[in-house]
Amino acid sequence: MGKSSLVTAAEHFRRPGFKPPPLFRYIYNKVYLLTALNQGYPAKGLARVSRTGRIVFNPKRKALPAEWDYVLSHCLLHLAFNHIISKPFPLEWAVACDVFIAQFLAELKIGKAPAEYPPLPQLTVSNEEQLYSQLVRDGSGKEFFGFGVAGNEPDFEVDDFSRNIPDWPLLFAQGLGQAIEDVVRGVGSGEYGDVGTVPLTEAQKAKQWFISSYPLLGALAASFAVIEDPFACASLQISVAAVSEDLREVYVNPNFRHTEDEYRFIMAHELLHVGLRHKDRCGGRDAYLWNVACDFVINGWLLEMEVGHMPSVGMLYDEEFKGLSVEEVYTRIAGDLRRYRKLATLRGVGLGDMLEKPAGKRLGKQALGPVIDLDAFCREALMQGLLYHQERQRGFLPAGLIEEIRALAQPPVPWDVELARWFDSFFAPLEKKRSYARPSRRQSATPDIARPSHIPQPDKEDARTFGVVLDTSGSMDRPLLARALGAIASYAISRDVPLVRVVFCDAAAYDEGYMPPEDIAWRVRVKGRGGTVLQPGIDLLENAKDFPPKGPLLIITDGECGKLAIRREHAFLIPRGKHLPFPPWGKVFLFSK
């Protein structure tokens, strides 16, 4: 190649259509390329990079375009690999970093190494730290020198402009992930990362915007695939959009055209459903009304945050619900079922946009399987996103959203602990009463020392009971039922509940009367195996003259029952993954193995 092909850094990087390699797309947007005179360039080298992202090129040097690509990538990798440590750093550290970057670029075939580079040495270590230790220990290793891009001096420096330094490793990781996705889609082509002929859709552009410019939801957006398949949307009855947290896919109906700003709103809406664990938090509530309540709250937040532009179709918003939590909104709308069931989510009228886990063949593009537990991933992604968002002052966040994210960051309370707290509101610990009327059994050991004994207080124990309405239909899972009954029995014993009133229900009610709590766990005999009718059992306890008027009820069922009318304090205990076919007024506890 002749001398006419040699260009300066300014000529190369300022040419129309220049793009960095795809894996550097996000980190490249945050650096500053300096190509003018008197800007601290290396006199005998090609370039130098600083911790804040200033890359200074030697304006007097000319090189091949592929060599300038190599030099730029070399500097960007110093940032991506977090090589620029605080001063003073020894020369051996810079040498070790340069060798591993040269090996990395050679394996990926990015650009062309400058002509003055020596041949790559054989490495017997696996990272920069080990090579640095080897160089310091041996005091030799001339074959490792000469791989920097600043000549005979280090090609990176720690400058004094240390405020607002971007998270270079995170930006590199996002670019690397997107580059891999491009390869999978088949849209990447060209040695130096030309994008190819397949343009990004507006929905895909919206996803990329979150990854590159909106830290709060960037990690979630990167882990979800955007599915724009009209046949999949038709099969799932998706009018505008929906999300499947199990498949990690956001479905967008391409038949409804939206702008990129509108897709940002839609994408944020679906990602917040997943990140805030709305589907799991539904509990025993009506699933569709819960979805509607979540939509009201999310859309209110997004309007306050000014994320994109709210589309006119499928978006629920009411100024009346501003500042309320999802649970509070649900309580309000549950009293007007006829009105709110006619509202449409992004999926359509009567359909929630949080998809259930598919039982058969997967629809759409297959997303990457989860590496960690989804709950843990969402908590970590949102909490880290919140910290990045606030540190970089990327925009306003509503107080309610911040509170929910911080609350989700805490480990969830086990169901049996929640149940114990509910019982605590009804059964305060009994104060023990001492009596010297009858000696303690310990008295025989020291007959000369009088000791009191503890005696029961019948006047206070009479009202310490609760009713258990137990669904004994064939649909109940027996191991789970035993787990729930064992927890109830152990707690009742610890709170000095002497007797529990038990009623079995399948197609009819079977009154077992009072029994000691320890008998519930292992001596219960199931009476019926027919259908599920719980109302007769509840009526039996509410009308029983030998049952306290204020005694609470605990209904254990799998949710396959009709609507219930309960006039006293109560709670439901249902298996995780099940839900009640009506909006419950009492607390709902989801138990599991």
URTABEL-V394686 format. One record per backbone hydrogen bond with DSSP energy under -1.0 kcal/mol. CO is the residue of the C=O (numbers start at 1). NH is the residue of the N-H. If there is no record, write none. Layout:
((CO;NH) (CO;NH))
This chain:
((2;5) (3;6) (7;63) (8;12) (9;13) (10;14) (15;18) (21;24) (22;25) (24;28) (27;30) (32;55) (34;57) (46;58) (48;56) (49;157) (50;53) (53;32) (54;50) (55;34) (56;48) (58;61) (63;7) (64;68) (65;69) (66;70) (66;112) (67;71) (68;72) (69;73) (70;74) (71;75) (72;76) (73;77) (74;78) (75;79) (76;80) (77;81) (78;83) (79;82) (83;85) (90;94) (91;95) (92;96) (93;97) (94;98) (95;99) (96;100) (97;101) (98;102) (99;103) (100;104) (101;105) (102;106) (103;107) (104;108) (105;109) (105;110) (114;117) (127;131) (128;132) (129;133) (130;134) (131;135) (132;136) (133;137) (134;138) (135;139) (141;144) (142;145) (149;46) (149;47) (155;49) (157;51) (160;162) (166;168) (167;171) (168;172) (169;173) (170;174) (171;175) (172;176) (173;177) (174;178) (175;179) (176;180) (177;181) (178;182) (179;183) (180;184) (181;185) (182;186) (182;187) (190;193) (194;189) (201;205) (202;206) (203;207) (204;208) (205;209) (206;210) (207;211) (208;212) (209;213) (210;214) (214;217) (217;221) (218;222) (219;223) (221;224) (225;250) (227;252) (229;233) (230;234) (231;235) (232;236) (233;238) (240;253) (242;251) (243;355) (244;248) (244;249) (248;225) (249;244) (250;227) (251;242) (253;256) (259;263) (260;264) (261;265) (261;309) (262;266) (263;267) (264;268) (265;269) (266;270) (267;271) (268;272) (269;273) (270;274) (271;275) (272;276) (273;278) (274;277) (277;281) (282;285) (286;290) (287;291) (288;292) (289;293) (290;294) (291;295) (292;296) (293;297) (294;298) (295;299) (296;300) (297;301) (298;302) (299;303) (300;304) (301;305) (302;306) (302;307) (318;321) (319;322) (321;324) (325;329) (326;330) (327;331) (328;332) (329;333) (330;334) (333;336) (336;340) (337;341) (339;342) (343;350) (346;240) (346;241) (347;239) (348;345) (348;351) (353;243) (373;377) (374;378) (375;379) (376;380) (377;381) (378;382) (379;383) (380;384) (381;385) (382;386) (383;387) (384;388) (385;389) (386;390) (387;391) (388;392) (389;394) (398;402) (399;403) (400;404) (401;405) (402;406) (403;407) (404;408) (405;409) (407;410) (414;418) (415;419) (416;420) (417;421) (418;422) (419;423) (420;424) (423;426) (423;427) (433;455) (435;453) (440;443) (442;445) (446;449) (453;435) (457;460) (457;461) (458;462) (461;464) (463;465) (466;501) (467;554) (468;503) (469;556) (470;505) (473;476) (477;481) (478;482) (479;483) (480;484) (481;485) (482;486) (483;487) (484;488) (485;489) (486;490) (487;491) (488;492) (489;493) (490;494) (491;495) (492;497) (493;496) (500;515) (501;468) (502;512) (503;470) (504;510) (505;472) (506;533) (508;506) (510;504) (513;502) (515;500) (516;519) (517;520) (519;523) (534;538) (535;539) (536;540) (537;541) (538;542) (539;543) (544;547) (548;551) (552;467) (553;571) (554;469) (555;573) (556;471) (559;561) (569;553) (571;555) (572;589) (573;557) (574;591) (575;578) (587;572) (589;574) (591;576))
